[in-house]
């Protein structure tokens, strides 16, 4: 859509003036000020590749802010989600109520950080129309944040000169921009909630812990992700940095020379090498030298040389809304399993899933077999039907990859007297439910409801979808406003270690006490019993020493 003809609206930022456009939704009687492509950093290109973000250069003339800018580039061809991508990609998007707030402090602010395993993803597909409908209409100002991903965002040689976490520094720079400028958009700089989904949820959790970022916002919402997830801080970013350089022709192992070499190669060369000379499937054993994946690490800079446990001990408590999908890994396991195989799915298939993804052989080593036996006994004892074994395998994968780590996060914060609210999203669109022979809500199935993002499956939206969208939007909007997610349709209780009251979110939502009790107890005991922690992909000693590779 050409927004140039739309009525203009101007804002003066600390770096210079910008002009966005007015977006109207007549049927809702909602009008929003939209600003797209607002720079929060100098383009990280050329010599700024692999460097921490630098503030943007101020400008004097009015800068157009009516179009999305390019997505940050992935490093695998199959992960391209938007054909327009560039390393010049650090631009914020604002959706603000058109009329000034009746509160002189301004509107509450919701800052969204996207997911994508820290390897891909963007906020362009999130759009602005549904965010306006779902949140701006409820008096919440929304900001969406792109950040560098993959090798561009998490390049590291493991040295003090290049510790990594560039994507987290990007997010921190964005939050600083929001904190300093949001008043000019009509927002309250002292009422900022950061919200992330999947890797974005892990990111906001990490931002909550880092002394460099934790004072830039007030509340947190984590949807399907935690700092405790193995993919949040345990990816082999150092190894992959050196392996990528080697694959591109770098003969040196000197960290500075490797960095200089990778700065000079084109993004197309990086993508070609990553896509053809490595394995990128997330079911690959993380110890495989040909597996290429990047992500945050517990370094000496962004995390001050501390473990997650130490960071949790010192982080100031913030109201936190956490949640998971009821069957997170449907899309991962169902999507990678041939339909004919599902009809004959057996215990041996479940064991193979453990070997590659849950307790990778390269990491679990001698503990693999007893761990495998205990997992199989817990999840499949007394079950013989292929479809039930398949469902239990997905449940096991969901627990290991998402659910139990997010639950641990909630438990630890509740123990430290954080104000915690925990939900389990169980709603599934009717069309999706007919396509998939497993009950439960899969990872990311809320995104097409809350954002302009297109669903991954061909579905027909229904009145039930509209109700679910409205209800969750009300939960999150109320949380943004006052830190309490209770709504007109449900009293959302605080999560504690006595009753563990959880919102079971569906068309008829209800509060359940400790709905994951048996699985929670099993995993708590399971990770204590073995030296290798399959939720963290680290041994006990590696967790203590913040081992990175």
Protein Blocks (a to p, Z undefined) as FASTA:
>chain_A
ZZklpccdddddfkbccdddddddfknopacdddehiafbdcdehjlgoiacddddddfb
dcddfbccdddddfbfklpcbfbdcfblcccdddddfbdcfblnbpcddddddehehpgc
cfklnommlmmmmmmmnopacddddddehjllmgcehiaklngjmlmmmmmmmmmmmmmm
mmmnopafklccdddehjlmmmmmmmmmpmklmmmcfbdcdehiafklmklmmccfklmm
mmmmmmnopabfbfklmmmmmmmpcfklmmmmmmmmpcfbfkbcfklmkbccddddddfk
lnnopafklmmmmpccddddddddfblmlmmmmmmpcfklmmmgcfklmmmmmmmmmmgf
klnmmmmmmmmmmmmmmmmgoiabfklmmmmmmmmmmmmmmmmmmmmmmmmmmmnopacd
ddddfbdcfklmmmpccecddehklmmmmmmbdcfbdcdddfklmmmmmmmmmmmmmmmm
nopabdfkbccddddfklopacdddfbdcddehkllmmmmmmmmmmmmpmbdfklopafk
lmmnopaZZ
